[in-house]
Amino acid sequence: MTCTKTTIIEKISEEIEQSPSDAKNTVEELLEIIKTTLASGEDVMVSGFGKFCVNEKAPRKGRNPATGRSMVLGKRRVVTFKCAGGLKDQLNIFDTKN
């Protein structure tokens, strides 16, 4: 099951007894802050959750799958996520390999 933005808004609205429209505004503002920060090249760290990191990818060789022609793909920035240790432990609580 996927947790959507709508689900998050509903849960926030219920948990802190906030109107759905206020909860939506809060979530939208939070996401806008995260997007703006990442777009400026800065990382975003949420304590106890993880860190969104902006990484530079160098130009690389590629090929067009439709034509098979080789091409150079330009440099780009990508966002990666590194999970916080506490969250990683929660995710692996059911691991029975020991």
Jmol script that loads the backbone (N, CA, C; Angstrom):
load data "model"
ATOM      1  N   MET A   1       0.839  -1.182   0.000  1.00  0.00           N
ATOM      2  CA  MET A   1       0.000   0.000   0.000  1.00  0.00           C
ATOM      3  C   MET A   1       0.887   1.250   0.000  1.00  0.00           C
ATOM      4  N   THR A   2       0.521   2.221  -0.780  1.00  0.00           N
ATOM      5  CA  THR A   2       1.278   3.465  -0.891  1.00  0.00           C
ATOM      6  C   THR A   2       0.631   4.544  -0.037  1.00  0.00           C
ATOM      7  N   CYS A   3       1.469   5.274   0.684  1.00  0.00           N
ATOM      8  CA  CYS A   3       0.989   6.406   1.479  1.00  0.00           C
ATOM      9  C   CYS A   3       1.058   7.644   0.588  1.00  0.00           C
ATOM     10  N   THR A   4      -0.084   8.212   0.264  1.00  0.00           N
ATOM     11  CA  THR A   4      -0.144   9.361  -0.633  1.00  0.00           C
ATOM     12  C   THR A   4      -0.174  10.668   0.161  1.00  0.00           C
ATOM     13  N   LYS A   5      -0.049  11.767  -0.558  1.00  0.00           N
ATOM     14  CA  LYS A   5      -0.137  13.078   0.074  1.00  0.00           C
ATOM     15  C   LYS A   5      -1.494  13.245   0.745  1.00  0.00           C
ATOM     16  N   THR A   6      -2.545  12.765   0.105  1.00  0.00           N
ATOM     17  CA  THR A   6      -3.896  12.849   0.671  1.00  0.00           C
ATOM     18  C   THR A   6      -3.985  12.083   1.987  1.00  0.00           C
ATOM     19  N   THR A   7      -3.381  10.899   2.036  1.00  0.00           N
ATOM     20  CA  THR A   7      -3.373  10.104   3.259  1.00  0.00           C
ATOM     21  C   THR A   7      -2.648  10.841   4.381  1.00  0.00           C
ATOM     22  N   ILE A   8      -1.520  11.440   4.048  1.00  0.00           N
ATOM     23  CA  ILE A   8      -0.745  12.193   5.046  1.00  0.00           C
ATOM     24  C   ILE A   8      -1.568  13.362   5.572  1.00  0.00           C
ATOM     25  N   ILE A   9      -2.238  14.074   4.682  1.00  0.00           N
ATOM     26  CA  ILE A   9      -3.070  15.214   5.089  1.00  0.00           C
ATOM     27  C   ILE A   9      -4.187  14.747   6.017  1.00  0.00           C
ATOM     28  N   GLU A  10      -4.834  13.637   5.677  1.00  0.00           N
ATOM     29  CA  GLU A  10      -5.913  13.103   6.521  1.00  0.00           C
ATOM     30  C   GLU A  10      -5.400  12.722   7.904  1.00  0.00           C
ATOM     31  N   LYS A  11      -4.238  12.064   7.961  1.00  0.00           N
ATOM     32  CA  LYS A  11      -3.673  11.642   9.247  1.00  0.00           C
ATOM     33  C   LYS A  11      -3.281  12.839  10.107  1.00  0.00           C
ATOM     34  N   ILE A  12      -2.685  13.854   9.490  1.00  0.00           N
ATOM     35  CA  ILE A  12      -2.322  15.061  10.238  1.00  0.00           C
ATOM     36  C   ILE A  12      -3.577  15.733  10.767  1.00  0.00           C
ATOM     37  N   SER A  13      -4.577  15.835   9.937  1.00  0.00           N
ATOM     38  CA  SER A  13      -5.839  16.463  10.331  1.00  0.00           C
ATOM     39  C   SER A  13      -6.443  15.760  11.536  1.00  0.00           C
ATOM     40  N   GLU A  14      -6.424  14.428  11.538  1.00  0.00           N
ATOM     41  CA  GLU A  14      -6.975  13.645  12.649  1.00  0.00           C
ATOM     42  C   GLU A  14      -6.104  13.752  13.904  1.00  0.00           C
ATOM     43  N   GLU A  15      -4.788  13.600  13.735  1.00  0.00           N
ATOM     44  CA  GLU A  15      -3.878  13.554  14.884  1.00  0.00           C
ATOM     45  C   GLU A  15      -3.843  14.853  15.679  1.00  0.00           C
ATOM     46  N   ILE A  16      -3.806  15.983  14.992  1.00  0.00           N
ATOM     47  CA  ILE A  16      -3.684  17.248  15.726  1.00  0.00           C
ATOM     48  C   ILE A  16      -4.970  18.064  15.684  1.00  0.00           C
ATOM     49  N   GLU A  17      -6.043  17.373  15.306  1.00  0.00           N
ATOM     50  CA  GLU A  17      -7.359  18.002  15.274  1.00  0.00           C
ATOM     51  C   GLU A  17      -7.325  19.350  14.556  1.00  0.00           C
ATOM     52  N   GLN A  18      -6.833  19.298  13.348  1.00  0.00           N
ATOM     53  CA  GLN A  18      -6.714  20.460  12.483  1.00  0.00           C
ATOM     54  C   GLN A  18      -7.658  20.239  11.300  1.00  0.00           C
ATOM     55  N   SER A  19      -8.208  21.313  10.771  1.00  0.00           N
ATOM     56  CA  SER A  19      -9.101  21.153   9.632  1.00  0.00           C
ATOM     57  C   SER A  19      -8.307  20.581   8.456  1.00  0.00           C
ATOM     58  N   PRO A  20      -8.964  19.802   7.596  1.00  0.00           N
ATOM     59  CA  PRO A  20      -8.262  19.246   6.434  1.00  0.00           C
ATOM     60  C   PRO A  20      -7.594  20.319   5.567  1.00  0.00           C
ATOM     61  N   SER A  21      -8.229  21.478   5.428  1.00  0.00           N
ATOM     62  CA  SER A  21      -7.619  22.527   4.600  1.00  0.00           C
ATOM     63  C   SER A  21      -6.364  23.099   5.262  1.00  0.00           C
ATOM     64  N   ASP A  22      -6.381  23.236   6.599  1.00  0.00           N
ATOM     65  CA  ASP A  22      -5.179  23.697   7.304  1.00  0.00           C
ATOM     66  C   ASP A  22      -4.070  22.653   7.221  1.00  0.00           C
ATOM     67  N   ALA A  23      -4.439  21.379   7.370  1.00  0.00           N
ATOM     68  CA  ALA A  23      -3.449  20.303   7.269  1.00  0.00           C
ATOM     69  C   ALA A  23      -2.853  20.269   5.868  1.00  0.00           C
ATOM     70  N   LYS A  24      -3.698  20.472   4.846  1.00  0.00           N
ATOM     71  CA  LYS A  24      -3.213  20.490   3.467  1.00  0.00           C
ATOM     72  C   LYS A  24      -2.226  21.636   3.263  1.00  0.00           C
ATOM     73  N   ASN A  25      -2.553  22.817   3.791  1.00  0.00           N
ATOM     74  CA  ASN A  25      -1.653  23.968   3.665  1.00  0.00           C
ATOM     75  C   ASN A  25      -0.313  23.690   4.342  1.00  0.00           C
ATOM     76  N   THR A  26      -0.358  23.038   5.501  1.00  0.00           N
ATOM     77  CA  THR A  26       0.869  22.703   6.229  1.00  0.00           C
ATOM     78  C   THR A  26       1.732  21.751   5.416  1.00  0.00           C
ATOM     79  N   VAL A  27       1.126  20.689   4.895  1.00  0.00           N
ATOM     80  CA  VAL A  27       1.868  19.708   4.097  1.00  0.00           C
ATOM     81  C   VAL A  27       2.421  20.357   2.827  1.00  0.00           C
ATOM     82  N   GLU A  28       1.612  21.148   2.147  1.00  0.00           N
ATOM     83  CA  GLU A  28       2.065  21.815   0.919  1.00  0.00           C
ATOM     84  C   GLU A  28       3.242  22.742   1.199  1.00  0.00           C
ATOM     85  N   GLU A  29       3.179  23.485   2.304  1.00  0.00           N
ATOM     86  CA  GLU A  29       4.269  24.396   2.653  1.00  0.00           C
ATOM     87  C   GLU A  29       5.542  23.622   2.978  1.00  0.00           C
ATOM     88  N   LEU A  30       5.407  22.530   3.715  1.00  0.00           N
ATOM     89  CA  LEU A  30       6.562  21.696   4.036  1.00  0.00           C
ATOM     90  C   LEU A  30       7.207  21.159   2.766  1.00  0.00           C
ATOM     91  N   LEU A  31       6.415  20.632   1.867  1.00  0.00           N
ATOM     92  CA  LEU A  31       6.947  20.096   0.615  1.00  0.00           C
ATOM     93  C   LEU A  31       7.591  21.181  -0.241  1.00  0.00           C
ATOM     94  N   GLU A  32       7.021  22.365  -0.236  1.00  0.00           N
ATOM     95  CA  GLU A  32       7.601  23.478  -0.994  1.00  0.00           C
ATOM     96  C   GLU A  32       8.962  23.871  -0.427  1.00  0.00           C
ATOM     97  N   ILE A  33       9.091  23.889   0.899  1.00  0.00           N
ATOM     98  CA  ILE A  33      10.376  24.196   1.535  1.00  0.00           C
ATOM     99  C   ILE A  33      11.414  23.144   1.138  1.00  0.00           C
ATOM    100  N   ILE A  34      11.026  21.869   1.173  1.00  0.00           N
ATOM    101  CA  ILE A  34      11.946  20.791   0.810  1.00  0.00           C
ATOM    102  C   ILE A  34      12.355  20.922  -0.660  1.00  0.00           C
ATOM    103  N   LYS A  35      11.389  21.148  -1.562  1.00  0.00           N
ATOM    104  CA  LYS A  35      11.699  21.273  -2.988  1.00  0.00           C
ATOM    105  C   LYS A  35      12.618  22.456  -3.258  1.00  0.00           C
ATOM    106  N   THR A  36      12.340  23.600  -2.653  1.00  0.00           N
ATOM    107  CA  THR A  36      13.150  24.801  -2.870  1.00  0.00           C
ATOM    108  C   THR A  36      14.572  24.588  -2.359  1.00  0.00           C
ATOM    109  N   THR A  37      14.695  23.961  -1.201  1.00  0.00           N
ATOM    110  CA  THR A  37      16.017  23.709  -0.618  1.00  0.00           C
ATOM    111  C   THR A  37      16.824  22.768  -1.506  1.00  0.00           C
ATOM    112  N   LEU A  38      16.204  21.685  -1.968  1.00  0.00           N
ATOM    113  CA  LEU A  38      16.901  20.741  -2.841  1.00  0.00           C
ATOM    114  C   LEU A  38      17.267  21.383  -4.173  1.00  0.00           C
ATOM    115  N   ALA A  39      16.375  22.181  -4.726  1.00  0.00           N
ATOM    116  CA  ALA A  39      16.639  22.845  -6.002  1.00  0.00           C
ATOM    117  C   ALA A  39      17.825  23.803  -5.902  1.00  0.00           C
ATOM    118  N   SER A  40      18.052  24.362  -4.704  1.00  0.00           N
ATOM    119  CA  SER A  40      19.188  25.268  -4.524  1.00  0.00           C
ATOM    120  C   SER A  40      20.497  24.505  -4.317  1.00  0.00           C
ATOM    121  N   GLY A  41      20.428  23.168  -4.277  1.00  0.00           N
ATOM    122  CA  GLY A  41      21.636  22.359  -4.139  1.00  0.00           C
ATOM    123  C   GLY A  41      21.955  21.959  -2.719  1.00  0.00           C
ATOM    124  N   GLU A  42      21.114  22.347  -1.773  1.00  0.00           N
ATOM    125  CA  GLU A  42      21.347  21.996  -0.374  1.00  0.00           C
ATOM    126  C   GLU A  42      20.663  20.687  -0.024  1.00  0.00           C
ATOM    127  N   ASP A  43      21.239  19.966   0.939  1.00  0.00           N
ATOM    128  CA  ASP A  43      20.633  18.742   1.441  1.00  0.00           C
ATOM    129  C   ASP A  43      19.556  19.089   2.462  1.00  0.00           C
ATOM    130  N   VAL A  44      18.628  18.160   2.678  1.00  0.00           N
ATOM    131  CA  VAL A  44      17.572  18.332   3.681  1.00  0.00           C
ATOM    132  C   VAL A  44      17.659  17.161   4.642  1.00  0.00           C
ATOM    133  N   MET A  45      17.887  17.459   5.922  1.00  0.00           N
ATOM    134  CA  MET A  45      17.976  16.412   6.939  1.00  0.00           C
ATOM    135  C   MET A  45      16.804  16.540   7.891  1.00  0.00           C
ATOM    136  N   VAL A  46      16.071  15.433   8.053  1.00  0.00           N
ATOM    137  CA  VAL A  46      14.956  15.371   8.990  1.00  0.00           C
ATOM    138  C   VAL A  46      15.379  14.397  10.085  1.00  0.00           C
ATOM    139  N   SER A  47      15.659  14.930  11.264  1.00  0.00           N
ATOM    140  CA  SER A  47      16.165  14.126  12.368  1.00  0.00           C
ATOM    141  C   SER A  47      15.226  12.963  12.669  1.00  0.00           C
ATOM    142  N   GLY A  48      15.801  11.775  12.797  1.00  0.00           N
ATOM    143  CA  GLY A  48      15.028  10.578  13.093  1.00  0.00           C
ATOM    144  C   GLY A  48      14.371   9.959  11.875  1.00  0.00           C
ATOM    145  N   PHE A  49      14.449  10.614  10.728  1.00  0.00           N
ATOM    146  CA  PHE A  49      13.827  10.105   9.499  1.00  0.00           C
ATOM    147  C   PHE A  49      14.888   9.797   8.459  1.00  0.00           C
ATOM    148  N   GLY A  50      15.676  10.813   8.086  1.00  0.00           N
ATOM    149  CA  GLY A  50      16.719  10.601   7.103  1.00  0.00           C
ATOM    150  C   GLY A  50      17.160  11.891   6.446  1.00  0.00           C
ATOM    151  N   LYS A  51      17.975  11.740   5.422  1.00  0.00           N
ATOM    152  CA  LYS A  51      18.569  12.895   4.756  1.00  0.00           C
ATOM    153  C   LYS A  51      18.377  12.767   3.247  1.00  0.00           C
ATOM    154  N   PHE A  52      17.822  13.812   2.640  1.00  0.00           N
ATOM    155  CA  PHE A  52      17.709  13.903   1.195  1.00  0.00           C
ATOM    156  C   PHE A  52      18.966  14.620   0.715  1.00  0.00           C
ATOM    157  N   CYS A  53      19.742  13.964  -0.139  1.00  0.00           N
ATOM    158  CA  CYS A  53      21.017  14.507  -0.593  1.00  0.00           C
ATOM    159  C   CYS A  53      20.965  14.819  -2.081  1.00  0.00           C
ATOM    160  N   VAL A  54      21.516  15.981  -2.457  1.00  0.00           N
ATOM    161  CA  VAL A  54      21.636  16.359  -3.857  1.00  0.00           C
ATOM    162  C   VAL A  54      23.018  15.930  -4.323  1.00  0.00           C
ATOM    163  N   ASN A  55      23.065  15.101  -5.357  1.00  0.00           N
ATOM    164  CA  ASN A  55      24.332  14.600  -5.894  1.00  0.00           C
ATOM    165  C   ASN A  55      24.480  15.016  -7.353  1.00  0.00           C
ATOM    166  N   GLU A  56      25.709  15.345  -7.724  1.00  0.00           N
ATOM    167  CA  GLU A  56      26.025  15.708  -9.106  1.00  0.00           C
ATOM    168  C   GLU A  56      26.429  14.442  -9.862  1.00  0.00           C
ATOM    169  N   LYS A  57      25.827  14.219 -11.000  1.00  0.00           N
ATOM    170  CA  LYS A  57      26.197  13.100 -11.866  1.00  0.00           C
ATOM    171  C   LYS A  57      26.981  13.662 -13.036  1.00  0.00           C
ATOM    172  N   ALA A  58      28.111  13.058 -13.312  1.00  0.00           N
ATOM    173  CA  ALA A  58      28.971  13.494 -14.411  1.00  0.00           C
ATOM    174  C   ALA A  58      28.346  13.095 -15.750  1.00  0.00           C
ATOM    175  N   PRO A  59      28.757  13.776 -16.827  1.00  0.00           N
ATOM    176  CA  PRO A  59      28.295  13.349 -18.153  1.00  0.00           C
ATOM    177  C   PRO A  59      28.699  11.891 -18.394  1.00  0.00           C
ATOM    178  N   ARG A  60      27.881  11.162 -19.143  1.00  0.00           N
ATOM    179  CA  ARG A  60      28.198   9.757 -19.394  1.00  0.00           C
ATOM    180  C   ARG A  60      27.738   9.350 -20.783  1.00  0.00           C
ATOM    181  N   LYS A  61      28.337   8.254 -21.251  1.00  0.00           N
ATOM    182  CA  LYS A  61      27.943   7.709 -22.542  1.00  0.00           C
ATOM    183  C   LYS A  61      26.618   6.984 -22.388  1.00  0.00           C
ATOM    184  N   GLY A  62      25.794   7.087 -23.395  1.00  0.00           N
ATOM    185  CA  GLY A  62      24.532   6.367 -23.426  1.00  0.00           C
ATOM    186  C   GLY A  62      24.189   6.067 -24.859  1.00  0.00           C
ATOM    187  N   ARG A  63      23.019   5.481 -25.057  1.00  0.00           N
ATOM    188  CA  ARG A  63      22.587   5.262 -26.425  1.00  0.00           C
ATOM    189  C   ARG A  63      21.080   5.368 -26.486  1.00  0.00           C
ATOM    190  N   ASN A  64      20.605   5.790 -27.633  1.00  0.00           N
ATOM    191  CA  ASN A  64      19.182   5.895 -27.873  1.00  0.00           C
ATOM    192  C   ASN A  64      18.662   4.488 -28.145  1.00  0.00           C
ATOM    193  N   PRO A  65      17.785   3.954 -27.283  1.00  0.00           N
ATOM    194  CA  PRO A  65      17.334   2.575 -27.485  1.00  0.00           C
ATOM    195  C   PRO A  65      16.521   2.396 -28.768  1.00  0.00           C
ATOM    196  N   ALA A  66      15.908   3.449 -29.263  1.00  0.00           N
ATOM    197  CA  ALA A  66      15.104   3.340 -30.479  1.00  0.00           C
ATOM    198  C   ALA A  66      15.980   3.234 -31.721  1.00  0.00           C
ATOM    199  N   THR A  67      17.091   3.992 -31.740  1.00  0.00           N
ATOM    200  CA  THR A  67      17.936   4.022 -32.939  1.00  0.00           C
ATOM    201  C   THR A  67      19.249   3.276 -32.758  1.00  0.00           C
ATOM    202  N   GLY A  68      19.662   3.064 -31.506  1.00  0.00           N
ATOM    203  CA  GLY A  68      20.948   2.420 -31.239  1.00  0.00           C
ATOM    204  C   GLY A  68      22.122   3.362 -31.345  1.00  0.00           C
ATOM    205  N   ARG A  69      21.865   4.647 -31.659  1.00  0.00           N
ATOM    206  CA  ARG A  69      22.956   5.623 -31.793  1.00  0.00           C
ATOM    207  C   ARG A  69      23.541   5.967 -30.431  1.00  0.00           C
ATOM    208  N   SER A  70      24.873   6.081 -30.372  1.00  0.00           N
ATOM    209  CA  SER A  70      25.559   6.504 -29.152  1.00  0.00           C
ATOM    210  C   SER A  70      25.387   7.993 -28.965  1.00  0.00           C
ATOM    211  N   MET A  71      25.359   8.418 -27.728  1.00  0.00           N
ATOM    212  CA  MET A  71      25.239   9.836 -27.418  1.00  0.00           C
ATOM    213  C   MET A  71      25.852  10.083 -26.044  1.00  0.00           C
ATOM    214  N   VAL A  72      26.107  11.342 -25.758  1.00  0.00           N
ATOM    215  CA  VAL A  72      26.615  11.725 -24.445  1.00  0.00           C
ATOM    216  C   VAL A  72      25.469  12.378 -23.676  1.00  0.00           C
ATOM    217  N   LEU A  73      25.168  11.824 -22.514  1.00  0.00           N
ATOM    218  CA  LEU A  73      24.141  12.398 -21.647  1.00  0.00           C
ATOM    219  C   LEU A  73      24.812  13.420 -20.746  1.00  0.00           C
ATOM    220  N   GLY A  74      24.269  14.600 -20.695  1.00  0.00           N
ATOM    221  CA  GLY A  74      24.882  15.694 -19.943  1.00  0.00           C
ATOM    222  C   GLY A  74      24.892  15.467 -18.439  1.00  0.00           C
ATOM    223  N   LYS A  75      25.674  16.295 -17.766  1.00  0.00           N
ATOM    224  CA  LYS A  75      25.719  16.189 -16.314  1.00  0.00           C
ATOM    225  C   LYS A  75      24.352  16.593 -15.753  1.00  0.00           C
ATOM    226  N   ARG A  76      24.038  16.076 -14.567  1.00  0.00           N
ATOM    227  CA  ARG A  76      22.741  16.366 -13.966  1.00  0.00           C
ATOM    228  C   ARG A  76      22.833  16.210 -12.457  1.00  0.00           C
ATOM    229  N   ARG A  77      21.815  16.718 -11.796  1.00  0.00           N
ATOM    230  CA  ARG A  77      21.728  16.556 -10.344  1.00  0.00           C
ATOM    231  C   ARG A  77      20.587  15.588 -10.050  1.00  0.00           C
ATOM    232  N   VAL A  78      20.819  14.719  -9.066  1.00  0.00           N
ATOM    233  CA  VAL A  78      19.798  13.775  -8.646  1.00  0.00           C
ATOM    234  C   VAL A  78      19.648  13.862  -7.133  1.00  0.00           C
ATOM    235  N   VAL A  79      18.495  13.447  -6.642  1.00  0.00           N
ATOM    236  CA  VAL A  79      18.246  13.420  -5.204  1.00  0.00           C
ATOM    237  C   VAL A  79      18.253  11.974  -4.748  1.00  0.00           C
ATOM    238  N   THR A  80      19.004  11.709  -3.678  1.00  0.00           N
ATOM    239  CA  THR A  80      19.007  10.391  -3.061  1.00  0.00           C
ATOM    240  C   THR A  80      18.531  10.531  -1.623  1.00  0.00           C
ATOM    241  N   PHE A  81      18.151   9.422  -1.020  1.00  0.00           N
ATOM    242  CA  PHE A  81      17.676   9.442   0.360  1.00  0.00           C
ATOM    243  C   PHE A  81      18.484   8.457   1.175  1.00  0.00           C
ATOM    244  N   LYS A  82      18.986   8.930   2.318  1.00  0.00           N
ATOM    245  CA  LYS A  82      19.711   8.068   3.248  1.00  0.00           C
ATOM    246  C   LYS A  82      18.877   7.967   4.525  1.00  0.00           C
ATOM    247  N   CYS A  83      18.485   6.776   4.825  1.00  0.00           N
ATOM    248  CA  CYS A  83      17.612   6.507   5.962  1.00  0.00           C
ATOM    249  C   CYS A  83      18.359   6.698   7.283  1.00  0.00           C
ATOM    250  N   ALA A  84      17.700   7.299   8.277  1.00  0.00           N
ATOM    251  CA  ALA A  84      18.281   7.457   9.607  1.00  0.00           C
ATOM    252  C   ALA A  84      18.383   6.089  10.277  1.00  0.00           C
ATOM    253  N   GLY A  85      19.355   5.940  11.162  1.00  0.00           N
ATOM    254  CA  GLY A  85      19.587   4.659  11.834  1.00  0.00           C
ATOM    255  C   GLY A  85      18.373   4.137  12.578  1.00  0.00           C
ATOM    256  N   GLY A  86      17.679   5.019  13.294  1.00  0.00           N
ATOM    257  CA  GLY A  86      16.501   4.595  14.050  1.00  0.00           C
ATOM    258  C   GLY A  86      15.397   4.081  13.156  1.00  0.00           C
ATOM    259  N   LEU A  87      15.189   4.750  12.027  1.00  0.00           N
ATOM    260  CA  LEU A  87      14.169   4.311  11.084  1.00  0.00           C
ATOM    261  C   LEU A  87      14.583   2.992  10.434  1.00  0.00           C
ATOM    262  N   LYS A  88      15.867   2.870  10.132  1.00  0.00           N
ATOM    263  CA  LYS A  88      16.371   1.628   9.540  1.00  0.00           C
ATOM    264  C   LYS A  88      16.116   0.456  10.496  1.00  0.00           C
ATOM    265  N   ASP A  89      16.336   0.694  11.791  1.00  0.00           N
ATOM    266  CA  ASP A  89      16.067  -0.350  12.783  1.00  0.00           C
ATOM    267  C   ASP A  89      14.588  -0.726  12.806  1.00  0.00           C
ATOM    268  N   GLN A  90      13.709   0.276  12.717  1.00  0.00           N
ATOM    269  CA  GLN A  90      12.273   0.002  12.694  1.00  0.00           C
ATOM    270  C   GLN A  90      11.870  -0.793  11.461  1.00  0.00           C
ATOM    271  N   LEU A  91      12.472  -0.477  10.337  1.00  0.00           N
ATOM    272  CA  LEU A  91      12.157  -1.193   9.098  1.00  0.00           C
ATOM    273  C   LEU A  91      12.593  -2.643   9.150  1.00  0.00           C
ATOM    274  N   ASN A  92      13.652  -2.922   9.888  1.00  0.00           N
ATOM    275  CA  ASN A  92      14.217  -4.266   9.939  1.00  0.00           C
ATOM    276  C   ASN A  92      13.880  -5.000  11.222  1.00  0.00           C
ATOM    277  N   ILE A  93      12.879  -4.567  11.934  1.00  0.00           N
ATOM    278  CA  ILE A  93      12.507  -5.167  13.212  1.00  0.00           C
ATOM    279  C   ILE A  93      12.068  -6.629  13.048  1.00  0.00           C
ATOM    280  N   PHE A  94      11.551  -6.979  11.875  1.00  0.00           N
ATOM    281  CA  PHE A  94      11.069  -8.331  11.638  1.00  0.00           C
ATOM    282  C   PHE A  94      12.106  -9.225  10.979  1.00  0.00           C
ATOM    283  N   ASP A  95      13.340  -8.731  10.866  1.00  0.00           N
ATOM    284  CA  ASP A  95      14.410  -9.494  10.255  1.00  0.00           C
ATOM    285  C   ASP A  95      14.773 -10.667  11.179  1.00  0.00           C
ATOM    286  N   THR A  96      14.681 -11.877  10.681  1.00  0.00           N
ATOM    287  CA  THR A  96      14.920 -13.059  11.520  1.00  0.00           C
ATOM    288  C   THR A  96      16.180 -13.815  11.098  1.00  0.00           C
ATOM    289  N   LYS A  97      17.154 -13.146  10.509  1.00  0.00           N
ATOM    290  CA  LYS A  97      18.363 -13.813  10.023  1.00  0.00           C
ATOM    291  C   LYS A  97      19.330 -14.175  11.139  1.00  0.00           C
ATOM    292  N   ASN A  98      19.144 -13.696  12.355  1.00  0.00           N
ATOM    293  CA  ASN A  98      20.116 -13.960  13.438  1.00  0.00           C
ATOM    294  C   ASN A  98      19.982 -15.336  13.957  1.00  0.00           C
TER     295      ASN A  98
END
end "model"
wireframe off; spacefill off
backbone 0.3
color backbone group
